[in-house]
């Protein structure tokens, strides 16, 4: 699995997931429970993950959707 975005912004994650869903790319959110248990959104950032085979297409979709600045560089 590849991490494409690591952020504390739930709106960014929701938008990114919507873009990927429209492109029929399955995505996964990691660290959702860790950030809740921590009680702070500044310590544990949530990660948007895709399977390795979808990385290139997912990056293209997210860049086209205006999230290029949010992407973790490969």
HELIX and SHEET records of a PDB file:
HELIX    1   1 UNK A   10  UNK A   22  1                                  13    
HELIX    2   2 UNK A   32  UNK A   38  1                                   7    
HELIX    3   3 UNK A   52  UNK A   54  5                                   3    
HELIX    4   4 UNK A   55  UNK A   64  1                                  10    
HELIX    5   5 UNK A   68  UNK A   70  5                                   3    
SHEET    1   A 3 UNK A   2  UNK A   7  0                                        
SHEET    2   A 3 UNK A  46  UNK A  50 -1                                        
SHEET    3   A 3 UNK A  28  UNK A  30 -1                                        
END                                                                             
